[in-house]
């Protein structure tokens, strides 16, 4: 059995020697399309097509490895680069930095949470941002000392996405300084009363945020 395995390996290696490094890279890239977020698949396919159209006599020694996918970009490493291949790889990376990784529409780098950064369009970002805000506020509202430590919450201190969930009928106003400007605030107990609805909404936006992934 060991002899057969060794012969098979030698046969495979001998066949691989007839294939250029570029062709091997393209074959491997095709098998790794599952590594790519859905919104970036068209960019990835364009990359592979561009490599397939290259002249093997000129670019055959080029080896492309990847994709290396992060929330911020899609990158590739390579050996013995030619200027043409370098340009193709740079173009793909640049396109990934302005294309929503979920749906493929124009997007930009967005941050939510402490460390999460992704290239998303406004539509795909909205539920993720709201889910993050709810994940922060729900435990805070459930804590035993919330009402004791914070009798009011200033509206200006709330994130826009979360603020939209609080009915304006619950806003209150207090005069701020000599100019007579009114400062909006919300009673903490009114926010706690919203907890059941906020929990239901949290489950819904998590489902929405993960639907396109």
C-alpha positions in Angstrom: 0.0 0.0 0.0 2.9 2.4 0.8 4.5 1.6 -2.5 1.2 2.4 -4.4 0.9 5.7 -2.4 4.4 6.7 -3.3 3.9 5.9 -7.0 0.7 7.9 -7.0 2.4 10.9 -5.5 5.2 10.7 -8.0 2.7 10.5 -10.8 0.8 13.5 -9.5 4.0 15.5 -9.0 5.1 14.7 -12.6 1.8 15.9 -13.9 2.0 19.0 -11.8 5.5 19.8 -13.2 3.8 20.3 -16.6 1.5 23.0 -15.2 2.7 26.6 -14.6 2.7 28.2 -11.2 0.1 30.6 -12.4 -2.2 27.8 -13.5 -1.8 26.1 -10.2 -2.6 29.3 -8.4 -5.8 29.8 -10.5 -6.9 26.2 -9.8 -6.4 26.8 -6.0 -8.1 30.1 -6.1 -11.1 28.5 -7.7 -11.3 26.0 -4.9 -11.2 28.7 -2.3 -14.1 30.7 -3.4 -15.9 29.5 -0.3 -13.5 31.6 1.8 -14.9 34.8 0.3 -17.8 36.8 1.7 -20.9 36.8 -0.5 -20.6 40.5 -1.4 -17.0 40.1 -2.6 -17.5 37.1 -4.7 -17.9 39.1 -8.0 -14.6 40.9 -7.2 -12.9 37.5 -6.7 -14.3 36.1 -9.9 -13.1 39.1 -11.8 -9.6 38.6 -10.3 -9.6 34.9 -11.4 -10.8 35.8 -14.9 -8.1 38.4 -15.2 -5.4 35.9 -14.2 -6.8 33.3 -16.6 -6.5 35.8 -19.5 -2.7 36.3 -18.9 -0.1 34.9 -21.2 1.5 31.9 -19.5 4.8 32.5 -21.3 5.1 35.8 -19.6 3.4 35.3 -16.3 3.7 31.5 -15.8 6.1 31.7 -12.9 3.8 33.9 -10.8 2.4 32.3 -7.7 -0.7 33.9 -6.1 -1.8 32.8 -2.6 -5.0 33.7 -0.9 -7.5 35.0 -0.4 -6.7 36.5 3.0 -10.1 37.9 4.1 -10.4 40.4 6.9 -13.4 42.7 7.8 -11.5 45.6 6.2 -10.3 44.1 2.9 -9.5 41.1 0.8 -5.8 40.5 0.1 -3.4 38.2 -1.6 0.2 37.3 -1.2 2.4 36.3 -4.2 5.9 35.4 -5.4 7.8 36.5 -8.5 5.2 39.2 -9.2 5.0 40.8 -12.6 3.7 44.4 -12.8 0.5 43.3 -14.5 -0.3 40.7 -11.8 0.6 43.2 -9.0 -1.9 45.7 -10.6 -4.7 43.1 -10.7 -4.2 42.2 -7.0 -4.0 45.8 -5.9 -7.2 46.6 -7.8 -9.1 43.7 -6.2 -8.0 44.8 -2.7 -9.0 48.4 -3.4 -12.4 47.4 -4.7 -13.0 45.2 -1.6 -12.4 48.3 0.6 -15.3 50.1 -0.9 -17.7 47.2 -1.6 -20.1 45.9 1.0 -18.9 42.4 2.0 -22.5 41.2 2.5 -24.4 42.4 -0.5 -21.9 43.8 -3.0 -23.3 47.3 -3.1 -21.0 50.3 -2.5 -19.9 50.4 1.1 -17.3 51.8 3.4 -15.4 50.8 6.5 -17.6 50.9 9.5 -16.9 50.2 13.2 -19.3 48.8 15.8 -18.5 47.2 19.1 -15.0 47.4 20.6 -13.1 45.7 17.8 -15.4 44.9 14.9 -14.7 46.6 11.6 -16.3 45.7 8.3 -16.9 47.2 4.9 -20.7 47.5 4.7 -23.3 49.6 2.9 -25.8 51.6 5.0 -28.5 49.0 4.7 -26.4 46.1 5.9 -24.8 48.2 8.6 -28.0 49.4 10.2 -29.2 46.2 11.8 -25.6 45.3 13.0 -25.2 48.7 14.6 -28.6 48.5 16.3 -28.0 45.0 17.5 -24.7 46.2 19.1 -26.5 49.2 20.8 -29.2 46.9 22.1 -26.6 44.4 23.4 -25.0 47.2 25.3 -28.2 48.8 26.7 -30.3 45.8 27.6 -28.0 44.5 30.3 -27.5 48.0 31.6 -31.3 48.5 31.9 -31.6 45.1 33.6 -29.0 45.8 36.2 -30.2 46.3 39.8 -28.5 49.6 40.3 -29.5 51.3 37.1 -32.4 53.3 38.5 -30.5 54.2 41.6 -27.4 55.4 39.9 -29.0 57.1 36.9 -32.4 58.8 37.4 -32.3 60.4 34.0 -30.5 59.8 30.7 -29.6 62.8 28.6 -30.8 62.4 25.0 -27.6 63.8 23.5 -25.7 61.0 25.1 -27.6 58.3 23.2 -26.5 56.9 19.9 -28.8 57.9 17.1 -29.8 54.3 16.3 -30.9 53.6 19.8 -32.5 57.0 20.3 -34.9 56.3 17.5 -36.4 53.5 19.6 -37.5 55.9 22.4 -40.8 57.6 21.7 -40.5 61.3 21.7 -43.6 61.4 24.0 -41.2 60.2 26.7 -38.7 63.0 26.2 -38.7 65.7 28.8 -37.0 69.0 28.8 -35.0 71.1 31.2 -33.6 74.6 30.9 -29.9 74.6 30.3 -28.0 77.6 31.5 -28.6 81.3 31.2 -29.4 81.2 27.5 -32.6 79.3 28.2 -31.7 76.4 25.9 -33.7 73.3 26.5 -31.9 70.1 27.2 -33.8 66.9 26.3 -33.7 63.9 28.6 -35.5 60.7 29.4 -36.4 59.3 32.8 -34.6 56.1 33.5 -37.7 54.3 34.7 -39.3 55.1 31.3 -36.4 53.4 29.5 -36.7 50.3 31.8 -40.4 50.1 30.9 -39.3 49.6 27.3 -37.2 46.4 28.1 -39.7 43.8 26.9 -40.0 45.4 23.5 -36.3 46.1 23.3 -35.6 42.4 23.9 -38.0 41.3 21.1 -36.4 43.9 18.8 -32.9 42.6 19.7 -33.7 39.1 18.5 -35.2 40.5 15.3 -32.3 42.6 14.4 -29.8 39.8 15.1 -31.8 37.7 12.7 -31.7 40.5 10.1 -28.0 41.1 10.6 -27.1 37.5 10.1 -29.5 36.8 7.2 -27.1 37.9 4.5 -23.9 36.4 5.9 
